Amino acid sequence: MSSLITVDDLTNEEILSILDDAERMLPIARGETHLPILAGKVLANLFFEPSTRTRMSFETAMKRLGGAVLNLGDVANSSVVKGETLYDTMQMMDGYADIAVIRHPRQGAARYSSNAVNIPVINAGDGAGHHPTQTLLDLFTIRTCHGTLEGLNVALVGDLRYGRTVHSLSEALARFGCSLTFISPSSLTMPEEIVTDLRSSGTSITETEDLHGSIEQLDVIYMTRIQKERFPDEDEYQKVAGVFKLNQSDLVSAKKNMIIMHPLPRVDEISPDVDSTVHAKYFEQAFYGVVARMSLLCRLLGVEVPEVVSE
C-alpha cells in the first residue's frame, strides 16, 4: 500500500492490522507515553475544504509521534488563487514533505494527486466520493465498543447521497458481514451503484425513510448531517433539512450496548440530551481518529509500531 485513496486499497487483514496498531497507540494519543518514532518525518496537510477534526487529528497524530506538520492554511492565501494547478501544488509537496493528506471538493482529486507525486497520499475526503480514514476510525470505534466487526446490524442515517463517510463505511462493513439499513429521504438515498455492488456481494440491505421503526434491532446507528454545501439548490436543501432527529426518548427500546455514532459536525440530527446516554459514542469516535491516523501514518511511512508502547 503506497497511498490510501479508497477503502478498496486495503485488504480486510490490513484493516485489522491497522486497528490493532491503533489500539496499542492509545497511551500515546492520551499523552501518557512519548514515542517519537516519526521524528524527522514531515506531513503536508492540504485542505482545500474546511475541516476541524480530520485536519487537527492528523496534526495531533503526527506530532504525538515526533513528526512535523506543514499546513496549507487558508486556500485564499495560497498560490491557488493565482491559478496554480493541483498538479503543480502536489509537485511542490513532493519536495517538501514525506507524506501528504489532501481534502478537495472535486471527486477524484486525491487519486489524481497520488499519481502526481512519489510520496504517499492519503485521501481525507474528495467531494462526495470517499473518506477512508474516517472509515478506519469508525471501524475502530465499533470494534472497541462491540468487540467485533462481524455480523452487526448497522443503520446509516441521513445524507447517504452526498455523504462520503457513509459511502466508504458501508463498503467496509459489508466486507465484515454486517447487515445494513439505509435510512434517508428519497432524494438522498445511497447511490444506486453502491447499493447494487453491495447486494451483488451478498450483503443484506434494507432501504427505508423510517428511523424509529428499527431502533430496537440495531447494534449501531450512524447519524449524518444533511450536507448543505453539496446541494446545487437551496430550495432542495430546505425540503430535507432537519428531517431526521434522534432524541433520548427514542432510545427506550434500544439494546443496552447499541452505540450512536456521527462523523461530526452535527447540526440538529442528534439532540443534546442524547449526549449523556450510554449509547453516545461520537466524541470518543472523534478522539479515536488520532490513533487510527497514527497507525496509518506509520504504515505508509514504513515505520513499525512496537508491540508494547506503554511506559
Secondary structure as GFF3:
##gff-version 3
##sequence-region A 1 311
A	DSSP	three_ten_helix	7	9	.	.	.	ID=ss1
A	DSSP	alpha_helix	12	24	.	.	.	ID=ss2
A	DSSP	alpha_helix	26	29	.	.	.	ID=ss3
A	DSSP	beta_strand	42	47	.	.	.	ID=ss4
A	DSSP	alpha_helix	53	64	.	.	.	ID=ss5
A	DSSP	beta_strand	68	71	.	.	.	ID=ss6
A	DSSP	three_ten_helix	75	77	.	.	.	ID=ss7
A	DSSP	three_ten_helix	79	82	.	.	.	ID=ss8
A	DSSP	alpha_helix	86	96	.	.	.	ID=ss9
A	DSSP	beta_strand	99	104	.	.	.	ID=ss10
A	DSSP	alpha_helix	109	116	.	.	.	ID=ss11
A	DSSP	beta_strand	121	126	.	.	.	ID=ss12
A	DSSP	alpha_helix	132	146	.	.	.	ID=ss13
A	DSSP	beta_strand	153	157	.	.	.	ID=ss14
A	DSSP	alpha_helix	164	175	.	.	.	ID=ss15
A	DSSP	beta_strand	179	183	.	.	.	ID=ss16
A	DSSP	three_ten_helix	186	188	.	.	.	ID=ss17
A	DSSP	alpha_helix	192	200	.	.	.	ID=ss18
A	DSSP	beta_strand	205	208	.	.	.	ID=ss19
A	DSSP	three_ten_helix	212	217	.	.	.	ID=ss20
A	DSSP	beta_strand	220	223	.	.	.	ID=ss21
A	DSSP	three_ten_helix	228	230	.	.	.	ID=ss22
A	DSSP	alpha_helix	234	240	.	.	.	ID=ss23
A	DSSP	three_ten_helix	248	251	.	.	.	ID=ss24
A	DSSP	beta_strand	259	261	.	.	.	ID=ss25
A	DSSP	three_ten_helix	272	274	.	.	.	ID=ss26
A	DSSP	alpha_helix	282	300	.	.	.	ID=ss27
###
